Amino acid sequence: MTAVESVGEFRFECGESVENLRLAYETYGEFDGSNAVLVCHALTGSQHVSNAPAGADHDDEVGDAVETAGQARAWWNDVVGPGKAIDTTEYYVVCVNVPGSCYGSSGPPADGPDGEPWGTDFPPVTVGDWTRAQRRLLDRLGVGRLHAVVGGSVGGMNAVDWAKRFPDDVRRVAAVATAPRLDTQCLSLDAIARRAITTDPDWNGGDYYGDDRPSPDDGLAQARRIGHVMYLSKASMGRKFGRRAAGRDAFGDAPDDPTGRFFPYREVESYLDYNAESFTGRFDANSYLYLTRAMDEYDLAAGYGSDAEALAAYEGELLALSFTGDWHFTVEQSRALAAAARDGDVPTAHHVVDSDHGHDAFLVEPEAVGPPLRAFLADGVDGRAVRDEDDDEPSGGGGGGPDRAPVHSSLFPG
């Protein structure tokens, strides 16, 4: 079950305020005063990180209980749960749906002060806003210093922001498949995705809520197609789809194309179309605009002279975990994050996983992600399964053999 809690009036970094900011969250395990682990979801993920039993605080005293929002599957169920890498019999795990999203927290599709959806009147959000809102919620839950913050993709930016913004409040930060900032290529692709939404006539300036109004599904679907291409690698796409034709009955709602009578409808097109359609059924177009803007805007060094200066006050340890086939958040970017942390005298390890799954690897390769995370949470950068690239070769986990998770199993939440 998801709980929803008000954290009161909240002032966003843009200068605008929301009188009653509501945050949807889930907890797992029992809190003993020092074992809290915050898991930060990626772009279009939710608070539903695991199917593990809910924590004891999910009752009527902590907020409104609602049916589990978010993805049909728990997005990191192979990593978070009893006996798993983030062991909910040992740790008290909290996952919070970020402000601006659409899975129960305040955001564009949620009701505003007038009882109608906020739409684009909702304040612009930043990753820093997410961090501060999470801190506010944890205070409400009675959680002070965190044992760890773990996040992947833009959730990894969120995790690193904890080290920058609340350097005394977390012992260990695990930044998975992330970077101190996006590179120009990814910024440009995000801009194209947003343009696909805002040029959909049904977007209507962000005012499309209500049963009698169509949603900008075509624009959101196109944005999702662009995203999926970003999340996969050349090798994984070639292995799974190649240039094979799918047949027109593979996906019945593909738009009419007069050339289709001669040229094939390929398996990769069918994959993109299928995932685009399913995405429009679970996510909100305005939220996609808000969250991609937050990701694009994040810069670890903002307000400081460098990334190292931004992390210099952090008193804990940091694990940067990257994947060789990831071109969205590259090994080189993760290496730069680790170098900056070391320059700031933060005990740091950069664990590189040999994988050809692309950015999706952190979701579909739990057997590669789990061991270093488990070791880091238990013993920090000295954990036996944590391999720093300065000392060892990249760990196994990729290679794309037949035992690997298929590309279609991707839940990629950003």
N, C-alpha and C positions, 0 to 999 in steps of 0.2 A: 504493500500500500504506500502511496505517496501522501505525505503530509504537506500542508500549506500554512506558512506562518508569516504574519506581518512583522516587519522589522521597523515599522514606524516611518516617519518622514525621512526621505533620503535625497540628498543633494548630489546630482551627477556632476562629473567633471566638466560638462558643457555649461554648467551654471544653473541649469533648470532643476526643479525639485518635484518629487512625487510625494504626496502627503502620506500615502499608505502603501509602501512597497511590499508586495507579497512574493515570497519565495517558496517554490515547490522543491521538496527534497525527500530523499530516502536515507535511512540509516540501517546498518546491519551490525549485529554483534552487540556486546555490552561494553559500556564505558567504565574504565577503572581509574580515571583521572589522568592517565598519561599515555594511553594507547590509541588516540584518535588519529585516523588517516583520512584526509580529504582527497577525494578523487574528482578531478576536473574533467568534464566531458568536452568533446570536440565540437565542431561547428554546429551540426544539426543533431547532436546527441541529446540525451535526456538524463534525468536523475536516475533512471532505471538501469543501473549499471550491473545488477546481479539478481539472480533468482534466489539468493540466499535468504534465510529467515530474517524478517525485519527486526530492527532493534526495539528494545522495550519502550522507547519514548514515543512510539507511534500510537498515541491514544488521544482521546478528546481534549486532554489538557494542553497539548502542544500546538494545536491548530486544527484546521479543517482536514479531515481525512477524505481523500478522493481515490477513486480507482486509479491504478497505476497508469500514468500517462507515458507517452513516448513510444519507443519502438516496440514492435510485437515481441521481439527477443531482447533480453537484457544484453546490452552492447558489449560488455566485457565479462560475461558470465564464466568464461574459461580462465579468467585471471583473478576474479574476486569471488570469494565464497569459502565455505568450510574446507580446510585442508589445501586450499589453492594458494597461489603466490601471495596475494593479499588476503590472508587467512582471517575470516570473520569469526573464528573461535578464539583468535588472539588479539585482533584489532577491532576497534569501533570505527566502522567505515561510514563516512558521510559523503553523499553526492548531491549537489545542488543544481537545479536548473537555473541558468544564468538569466539576469534581467534582459529583456529584449527578445527572449525566446518564446516558444508557443506551447510549452508543456506544463503550464500551471503557474509559472512565475509571471509577474507583471511584464507586459510587453505590448506590442501593437494590437494583437487580437484580444487582449484581456479588457475587461470593462474599466473605463476611466471614471472620473468623478461624476459624470453625468449619467452613468449607467450604460453608456454605449461604448463599443470598442474604441480604444485609443487611436488606432490607425497611426498615421504618421505624426500625430500630435504627441506621441510618446517621446520623451527626451532621447536624443542620440546617446548611445552607450559606448563605453570603452572597456578594454580588458581590466583596467584599473578599477572601474566601477564594479565589475564582477568580483574582484578580490575584496574590495571594501564591503560589498553586500554579503559575501560569504563570511567575513569576519563578524559582521553584525549578527548573522544568524547563529554562528557558533557561540557567540556570547549568550544568545537566548537559550541555547542548549546546554549552557554551563561548561563549554569546552574552552579552555584557555590555550596553553601551548600545545601545538600539534606534534605528534610523533613524526608525521610525514605529510607532504602534499605530493600527489602523483597526477600527471596529466599527459595526454597525447595530443599532438597537432596544436591547434590553438589552445586546447586545454593545457598543453605543455607551456605555452606562453603564460597562461594563467598561473601555473605552478611556479614558474620562475619569478613572476611578479610578486608572489608571496615573499620570496627571498629578498626582493628589492624593497617592498613596501612595509613588510612586517618582519624585519630581519631577526628579531628575538623570539618570534612566535612559532617557529617550526624547526625541528631538529634536522630533517632530511627532505630534500626536494629531488624528485625524479622527473626529469624533463624528457619525454619520449617523443621521438620523431617531430622535433620542433626546432625553433631558431629564435635568435634575439629579435628578428624582424623578417618580413617577407622580402624576397627579391623582386626586381622589376618585372620579370616575366610573369610571376604569379599575381602581382598587382594588376597587370594588364588583363589577364584572364578573368580575374574577379570583376574588373570593370566591365568586360564584355558580358559576363553573367548578369550583372545588375542591369545593364542596358537591355538585355533580353526581357527582363521583368518590366522595367519602366516603359518600354515601348509596346507592351501588350495593351491593346485598347481597354481590356477589362481591368487593368490595374487602376485606372481612374484616379490617379494621384494618390493612391493608397486607400481610397475610400471605396471598398468593395464588399464590406461585411453586410450580412443580411440575407435571408433566404431568397429574396427576389433579385439579387445581384449576382452576376457570374464572377467567379474568381479568375485571376490571371494565370490559369493553369498552363497555358501554352508557354508563356514567358518563364514561369518557374520550372517547367519541364526542361526547357532549353538550358537554363542555368544549371540544372542538375546534370545534364549530359556533359556540359563543359567540365563540371566538377569531377565526374567519374573519369574522364580522360586524364585529369590532373592526378588522380589518386592511384592510377595503375601505371605499370612500367611497360616499355616496349616488349620486353621478354614475356611478361605475363599475358599481355594481350595477344601476342603472336602464338603463344602456346595454347591458349584457351580457344581462340577464335580463328586465327589465321585469316585467310581470305575466303573462307567457306561461305557459300550461300545458305540462307536459313529457310527459304521457302516462305511464301506470303502468309501462310497460316501460322507462322511462328509468333506473330504479333498482329492481331487483327485490326488495330486502330492506327496503323502507320498512315500518315497523310498521303493523299493521292500524288503521284509523281508520273508525269507522262512518259518519262524515260524508263519507268519500271517495267514496261512491257518488253524491254530489250535487255536492260542491265539487272544484275541480281540484287536482291535484298539480302544483305550479309548478316551472319551471326552476330558480328559486333554491333550492327545497327539494331538488331533485335534486343540485344542485351541493354543497350543504352535506352531504347524506347521503353522496355519493360520497367527498368529502374526509374526512369523519369515519371512514368505514370503512377507507380506505387508511391513515389516521393510526394507527388502533388496531393495524394490522399492523406498524408500525415504531417505536412509542414506548411507553414504560412509564408507567403511571398514577402510581406513586409519584414517579417523576422529574418528572412534570408538577407534582405538588404541591410538591416541593422547589424547583424552578426558578422557579415563579411566586411562591413566598414570597420567594425571594432578590430577584427583581425588585421586588416590592412594598415590601420593606424598604429598598431602596437610597435613600439620601439623601446627596447630595454634601456638604451642609453638616454632616453628623453629626460631632461632635467639634470643630467650629469654630463661629464665630459666624455665618458666612454662606458662601455659595458662593464669593464672591470671596476670603475668607480661606483657604478650602480649596485654592484654586488659586494662591495668592500665591507659594508656593515653587517653582512650576513654571518651569523655565528654557527651555522650548521654545516652539513655536507651536501654535495650535489652529485647526482648521477645524470649524465647526458647519454641517452640511448638512441642510436641511429641505425639506419638500414641502407645497405649499399645500393639497392635499386630504387631508392626514393629520390625523385627529382623535384618533388614539391617542397620538402624540407630535407635538404641534402646532408650527407655525411660531413661535407666541408662546413656547412653552417653549424652543425652540432659541435664540430671540432672547435670552431671559433668561440662558441658559447663556453665550452670547457676551458679553453685557453684564457678567456676573460675571467672566469671564476678563479682559476689558479693565480692569475695576476692580482686578483683581489684577496689572495691568501685563503681561499675557500678550499678545503679538502675536496677533491674532485676526481671523478673517473669518467672516461668516455668509452662506453661499451658499444662496439660496432657489430651488428648482426649481418652476416652474409646472406642476402635475400634478393630475389628478383621479383618480388610481389609489388614493388612500388610503395607508395605511402600507406596503402591498405595493410601492409605487413604487420603493423602494431596491433591490428584487430584480428587478422586471420592466422597469425603465427604465435599462439599463446605458448607453445612449447619453447619458443626462442625468447619471448618477452618475460615469461614467468620466472625462470631461474635467477637472472640478474636482479629482478625486482625483489624477489623473496630474500636474496642474500643482502641486498642493499638495505631493505627495511630492518633486517635483523642485525647486521654488523657494519652498516655504512659502506664506505668505499673499499674497506678491507674485506668485504664479504667474499667468500671463496669463489662464487660463481660470477663475480663482477670482474670482467677483464678490461683493463684499461688498454687502449690501443697503443700506448707508448711501450707497453710491456708484452703484448701478445698479439696474435693474429685475430682477425674477426671471428666471432663465435659462429658455430653452425646454425642452421635453421632455414636456409634458403636453398636453392639448387633446383627447385621446381620439379622434383621427381613426382611420381604418381601418388605418393603418400602426402603430398602437400595439400593445404586447403585450397579449394577451387576459387577462382576469381568471383564466381557468382555468389559465394557466401558472404561477400562484403556487405557490411552494415554501414559503411563509412559515414560517421557523423561529422565529418569536416576535417 
